[in-house]
Amino acid sequence: MPEDVATRPLRELLDGLPESARRPVLSHSSWTSRRSDSYERLAFLGDSVLELAVSTHLFRSLEAERFGAGRLTEVRAGTVSAAPCRRVAERLEVPRRMAEVAPDNLRRRVADLTRTERVLASVCEAIIGACYLEYGYARTAEAVVAAFAPELEGALDHPADHKSRLQERLMARGQTVQYRVTDEIGSPHDRTFVVDAVVEDAVVGSGRGRSKKLAEQEAAREALGTVEP
């Protein structure tokens, strides 16, 4: 399915939002009088809706014998991480939309803001959160799965390696990352590992997984959202 066709249902939901709901989705906190009028809280909600929509789709559509919990986690991570969210935001023309709602004296800042993966990814999640509040889960989830279909296909063909991507980003800054197991939950036969990604004694991401490897990938995925290129 062409990417523009895939994104159309989510685009239509976004365009159909009332002005009072659409404006916060596209507003950066630096140009709102109250931080709660920006996209930040909606992004928190949208992140959960996105993960649930994609997780449910993967669980129902992928063969159970070939795709256990660990493999499903890898595919989901490759579908909903910051980079895929940024690409969906670009297909939704988020930079243009943000420029349209920015105060006149701050419109020049939009180009700088929308060069960052974190901003575009967060706005994408905020769009999902706002649509969930306006239209409910079922309609929003259907549009989300369609919008992320190219990312899902890519994740199936090329499993995400967030650890390598994080290391490349840190190397450019002269930094390295360490992974520390902070907890082991459950019995020896059904154990979940909790791992922190640590850069210069600061925790930049945390993840859980049925193996240390999967937990490290999840921690690296979270860290990619906090460590700017």
C-alpha positions as a Markdown table, in Angstrom:
| # | Residue | x | y | z |
|---|---|---|---|---|
| 1 | Met | 0.0 | 0.0 | 0.0 |
| 2 | Pro | 1.4 | 3.4 | -0.9 |
| 3 | Glu | 2.5 | 5.5 | 2.1 |
| 4 | Asp | 0.1 | 8.4 | 1.4 |
| 5 | Val | -2.8 | 6.0 | 1.1 |
| 6 | Ala | -1.8 | 4.2 | 4.3 |
| 7 | Thr | -1.8 | 7.5 | 6.2 |
| 8 | Arg | -5.1 | 8.8 | 4.8 |
| 9 | Pro | -7.4 | 7.4 | 7.5 |
| 10 | Leu | -5.3 | 9.0 | 10.3 |
| 11 | Arg | -5.0 | 12.2 | 8.3 |
| 12 | Glu | -8.8 | 12.4 | 8.0 |
| 13 | Leu | -9.2 | 11.9 | 11.7 |
| 14 | Leu | -6.7 | 14.7 | 12.4 |
| 15 | Asp | -8.5 | 17.0 | 9.9 |
| 16 | Gly | -11.8 | 16.2 | 11.6 |
| 17 | Leu | -10.7 | 17.2 | 15.1 |
| 18 | Pro | -12.4 | 20.3 | 16.5 |
| 19 | Glu | -10.0 | 23.3 | 16.5 |
| 20 | Ser | -9.9 | 23.3 | 20.3 |
| 21 | Ala | -8.5 | 19.7 | 20.1 |
| 22 | Arg | -6.3 | 20.1 | 17.1 |
| 23 | Arg | -4.4 | 23.2 | 18.1 |
| 24 | Pro | -2.8 | 21.7 | 21.3 |
| 25 | Val | -1.6 | 18.6 | 19.2 |
| 26 | Leu | 0.4 | 20.9 | 17.0 |
| 27 | Ser | 1.6 | 23.4 | 19.6 |
| 28 | His | 5.1 | 23.4 | 21.2 |
| 29 | Ser | 5.3 | 24.2 | 24.9 |
| 30 | Ser | 7.6 | 27.2 | 24.1 |
| 31 | Trp | 4.8 | 29.1 | 22.4 |
| 32 | Thr | 1.9 | 28.3 | 24.8 |
| 33 | Ser | 1.1 | 30.2 | 28.0 |
| 34 | Arg | 0.5 | 26.9 | 29.8 |
| 35 | Arg | 2.5 | 23.7 | 29.2 |
| 36 | Ser | -0.7 | 21.7 | 29.4 |
| 37 | Asp | -1.8 | 23.5 | 26.2 |
| 38 | Ser | 1.0 | 21.8 | 24.2 |
| 39 | Tyr | 1.3 | 18.3 | 22.7 |
| 40 | Glu | 3.2 | 16.8 | 25.7 |
| 41 | Arg | 0.4 | 15.3 | 27.7 |
| 42 | Leu | -1.4 | 14.1 | 24.6 |
| 43 | Ala | 1.8 | 12.4 | 23.5 |
| 44 | Phe | 2.0 | 10.4 | 26.8 |
| 45 | Leu | -1.5 | 9.1 | 26.1 |
| 46 | Gly | -1.0 | 8.5 | 22.4 |
| 47 | Asp | 2.2 | 6.5 | 23.1 |
| 48 | Ser | 0.0 | 3.9 | 25.0 |
| 49 | Val | -2.7 | 3.8 | 22.4 |
| 50 | Leu | -0.1 | 3.3 | 19.6 |
| 51 | Glu | 1.6 | 0.4 | 21.4 |
| 52 | Leu | -1.8 | -1.2 | 22.2 |
| 53 | Ala | -3.1 | -0.9 | 18.7 |
| 54 | Val | 0.1 | -2.3 | 17.1 |
| 55 | Ser | 0.4 | -5.0 | 19.8 |
| 56 | Thr | -3.2 | -6.2 | 19.2 |
| 57 | His | -2.7 | -6.2 | 15.4 |
| 58 | Leu | 0.5 | -8.2 | 15.7 |
| 59 | Phe | -1.0 | -10.7 | 18.1 |
| 60 | Arg | -4.0 | -11.3 | 15.9 |
| 61 | Ser | -2.2 | -11.3 | 12.5 |
| 62 | Leu | 1.1 | -13.1 | 13.0 |
| 63 | Glu | 1.5 | -16.8 | 13.2 |
| 64 | Ala | 1.7 | -17.9 | 16.9 |
| 65 | Glu | 4.3 | -20.6 | 16.3 |
| 66 | Arg | 6.7 | -18.3 | 14.5 |
| 67 | Phe | 6.1 | -15.2 | 16.5 |
| 68 | Gly | 6.5 | -15.7 | 20.2 |
| 69 | Ala | 6.5 | -13.0 | 22.8 |
| 70 | Gly | 10.2 | -12.1 | 22.1 |
| 71 | Arg | 9.8 | -11.8 | 18.4 |
| 72 | Leu | 6.5 | -9.8 | 18.8 |
| 73 | Thr | 8.4 | -7.4 | 21.1 |
| 74 | Glu | 11.1 | -6.9 | 18.4 |
| 75 | Val | 8.6 | -6.2 | 15.6 |
| 76 | Arg | 6.6 | -3.9 | 17.8 |
| 77 | Ala | 9.7 | -2.0 | 18.8 |
| 78 | Gly | 10.7 | -1.6 | 15.1 |
| 79 | Thr | 7.2 | -0.3 | 14.3 |
| 80 | Val | 6.5 | 2.2 | 17.1 |
| 81 | Ser | 9.8 | 3.7 | 18.1 |
| 82 | Ala | 10.8 | 7.3 | 17.5 |
| 83 | Ala | 12.1 | 7.0 | 13.9 |
| 84 | Pro | 8.8 | 5.3 | 12.6 |
| 85 | Cys | 6.8 | 7.9 | 14.4 |
| 86 | Arg | 8.8 | 10.7 | 12.8 |
| 87 | Arg | 8.2 | 9.3 | 9.3 |
| 88 | Val | 4.5 | 9.1 | 9.9 |
| 89 | Ala | 4.5 | 12.6 | 11.2 |
| 90 | Glu | 6.2 | 13.8 | 8.0 |
| 91 | Arg | 3.6 | 12.0 | 5.9 |
| 92 | Leu | 1.0 | 13.8 | 7.9 |
| 93 | Glu | 2.7 | 17.1 | 7.0 |
| 94 | Val | 3.3 | 18.0 | 10.7 |
| 95 | Pro | 5.9 | 20.6 | 9.9 |
| 96 | Arg | 3.5 | 22.5 | 7.8 |
| 97 | Arg | 0.6 | 22.1 | 10.2 |
| 98 | Met | 2.8 | 23.3 | 13.1 |
| 99 | Ala | 3.8 | 26.4 | 11.2 |
| 100 | Glu | 0.2 | 27.2 | 10.6 |
| 101 | Val | -0.7 | 27.3 | 14.3 |
| 102 | Ala | 2.5 | 28.9 | 15.6 |
| 103 | Pro | 2.4 | 32.5 | 16.6 |
| 104 | Asp | 3.6 | 34.8 | 13.8 |
| 105 | Asn | 6.8 | 35.8 | 15.6 |
| 106 | Leu | 7.8 | 32.2 | 16.2 |
| 107 | Arg | 7.1 | 30.6 | 12.9 |
| 108 | Arg | 10.7 | 30.7 | 12.0 |
| 109 | Arg | 11.4 | 28.4 | 14.9 |
| 110 | Val | 9.2 | 25.7 | 13.5 |
| 111 | Ala | 11.8 | 24.6 | 10.9 |
| 112 | Asp | 14.4 | 24.1 | 13.6 |
| 113 | Leu | 11.9 | 22.2 | 15.9 |
| 114 | Thr | 10.7 | 19.9 | 13.3 |
| 115 | Arg | 14.2 | 18.8 | 12.3 |
| 116 | Thr | 14.4 | 16.9 | 15.6 |
| 117 | Glu | 13.2 | 13.4 | 15.8 |
| 118 | Arg | 11.8 | 13.8 | 19.3 |
| 119 | Val | 9.5 | 16.7 | 18.4 |
| 120 | Leu | 8.0 | 15.0 | 15.3 |
| 121 | Ala | 7.7 | 11.6 | 17.1 |
| 122 | Ser | 5.9 | 13.3 | 20.1 |
| 123 | Val | 3.5 | 15.2 | 17.8 |
| 124 | Cys | 2.7 | 11.9 | 16.0 |
| 125 | Glu | 1.9 | 10.4 | 19.4 |
| 126 | Ala | -0.1 | 13.4 | 20.4 |
| 127 | Ile | -2.2 | 13.1 | 17.2 |
| 128 | Ile | -3.0 | 9.6 | 18.2 |
| 129 | Gly | -3.9 | 10.6 | 21.7 |
| 130 | Ala | -6.2 | 13.4 | 20.6 |
| 131 | Cys | -7.9 | 11.1 | 18.1 |
| 132 | Tyr | -8.5 | 8.5 | 20.8 |
| 133 | Leu | -10.2 | 11.0 | 23.0 |
| 134 | Glu | -12.3 | 12.3 | 20.1 |
| 135 | Tyr | -13.2 | 9.1 | 18.2 |
| 136 | Gly | -12.6 | 6.3 | 20.7 |
| 137 | Tyr | -10.2 | 3.4 | 20.6 |
| 138 | Ala | -11.6 | 1.2 | 17.8 |
| 139 | Arg | -11.7 | 3.9 | 15.1 |
| 140 | Thr | -8.3 | 5.4 | 16.1 |
| 141 | Ala | -6.6 | 2.0 | 16.3 |
| 142 | Glu | -7.8 | 1.1 | 12.8 |
| 143 | Ala | -6.3 | 4.3 | 11.4 |
| 144 | Val | -3.1 | 3.9 | 13.4 |
| 145 | Val | -2.5 | 0.4 | 12.1 |
| 146 | Ala | -3.0 | 1.6 | 8.5 |
| 147 | Ala | -0.7 | 4.6 | 9.0 |
| 148 | Phe | 2.1 | 2.4 | 10.4 |
| 149 | Ala | 1.7 | -0.4 | 7.9 |
| 150 | Pro | 4.9 | 0.6 | 5.9 |
| 151 | Glu | 6.8 | 0.7 | 9.2 |
| 152 | Leu | 5.4 | -2.7 | 10.3 |
| 153 | Glu | 6.4 | -4.2 | 6.9 |
| 154 | Gly | 9.9 | -2.8 | 7.4 |
| 155 | Ala | 10.1 | -4.1 | 10.9 |
| 156 | Leu | 9.2 | -7.6 | 9.8 |
| 157 | Asp | 11.8 | -7.5 | 7.0 |
| 158 | His | 14.5 | -5.9 | 9.0 |
| 159 | Pro | 14.2 | -6.4 | 12.8 |
| 160 | Ala | 15.1 | -3.3 | 14.8 |
| 161 | Asp | 18.6 | -3.0 | 16.3 |
| 162 | His | 18.2 | -0.1 | 18.7 |
| 163 | Lys | 21.4 | -0.9 | 20.5 |
| 164 | Ser | 23.5 | -0.3 | 17.4 |
| 165 | Arg | 21.6 | 2.8 | 16.5 |
| 166 | Leu | 22.1 | 4.2 | 20.0 |
| 167 | Gln | 25.8 | 3.4 | 20.0 |
| 168 | Glu | 26.3 | 5.1 | 16.7 |
| 169 | Arg | 24.6 | 8.2 | 18.0 |
| 170 | Leu | 26.6 | 8.3 | 21.2 |
| 171 | Met | 29.9 | 7.6 | 19.4 |
| 172 | Ala | 29.3 | 10.8 | 17.4 |
| 173 | Arg | 29.2 | 12.6 | 20.8 |
| 174 | Gly | 32.3 | 10.8 | 22.2 |
| 175 | Gln | 30.1 | 8.8 | 24.6 |
| 176 | Thr | 29.4 | 5.1 | 25.3 |
| 177 | Val | 26.5 | 3.2 | 26.9 |
| 178 | Gln | 26.4 | 0.5 | 29.5 |
| 179 | Tyr | 23.5 | -1.8 | 30.2 |
| 180 | Arg | 22.8 | -2.7 | 33.8 |
| 181 | Val | 20.3 | -5.4 | 35.0 |
| 182 | Thr | 18.4 | -3.7 | 37.8 |
| 183 | Asp | 15.8 | -6.5 | 38.5 |
| 184 | Glu | 14.8 | -10.0 | 37.7 |
| 185 | Ile | 11.2 | -10.8 | 38.1 |
| 186 | Gly | 9.5 | -14.2 | 38.2 |
| 187 | Ser | 10.6 | -17.8 | 38.5 |
| 188 | Pro | 13.7 | -19.1 | 36.7 |
| 189 | His | 11.4 | -20.6 | 34.0 |
| 190 | Asp | 9.4 | -17.4 | 33.5 |
| 191 | Arg | 11.7 | -14.6 | 34.2 |
| 192 | Thr | 11.5 | -10.9 | 33.1 |
| 193 | Phe | 14.7 | -8.8 | 33.1 |
| 194 | Val | 14.7 | -5.1 | 33.8 |
| 195 | Val | 17.7 | -3.2 | 32.3 |
| 196 | Asp | 18.8 | 0.4 | 32.4 |
| 197 | Ala | 20.8 | 2.1 | 29.7 |
| 198 | Val | 23.4 | 4.3 | 31.4 |
| 199 | Val | 25.4 | 7.0 | 29.8 |
| 200 | Glu | 28.0 | 8.9 | 32.0 |
| 201 | Asp | 26.2 | 7.6 | 35.2 |
| 202 | Ala | 22.8 | 8.9 | 34.0 |
| 203 | Val | 20.0 | 6.5 | 33.2 |
| 204 | Val | 18.8 | 7.4 | 29.7 |
| 205 | Gly | 16.4 | 4.5 | 29.1 |
| 206 | Ser | 14.9 | 1.5 | 30.8 |
| 207 | Gly | 13.4 | -1.7 | 29.3 |
| 208 | Arg | 11.9 | -5.1 | 30.2 |
| 209 | Gly | 12.2 | -8.4 | 28.3 |
| 210 | Arg | 12.1 | -12.1 | 28.6 |
| 211 | Ser | 15.8 | -12.1 | 28.0 |
| 212 | Lys | 18.6 | -9.7 | 28.8 |
| 213 | Lys | 19.0 | -9.1 | 25.1 |
| 214 | Leu | 15.4 | -8.0 | 24.6 |
| 215 | Ala | 15.5 | -5.9 | 27.7 |
| 216 | Glu | 18.6 | -4.1 | 26.5 |
| 217 | Gln | 16.9 | -3.4 | 23.1 |
| 218 | Glu | 13.9 | -1.9 | 24.9 |
| 219 | Ala | 16.2 | 0.2 | 27.0 |
| 220 | Ala | 18.0 | 1.4 | 23.9 |
| 221 | Arg | 14.7 | 2.2 | 22.2 |
| 222 | Glu | 13.7 | 4.4 | 25.1 |
| 223 | Ala | 17.1 | 6.0 | 25.2 |
| 224 | Leu | 16.9 | 7.0 | 21.5 |
| 225 | Gly | 13.9 | 9.2 | 22.5 |
| 226 | Thr | 16.0 | 11.1 | 25.0 |
| 227 | Val | 19.5 | 11.2 | 23.4 |
| 228 | Glu | 19.3 | 13.7 | 20.5 |
| 229 | Pro | 21.4 | 13.1 | 17.4 |
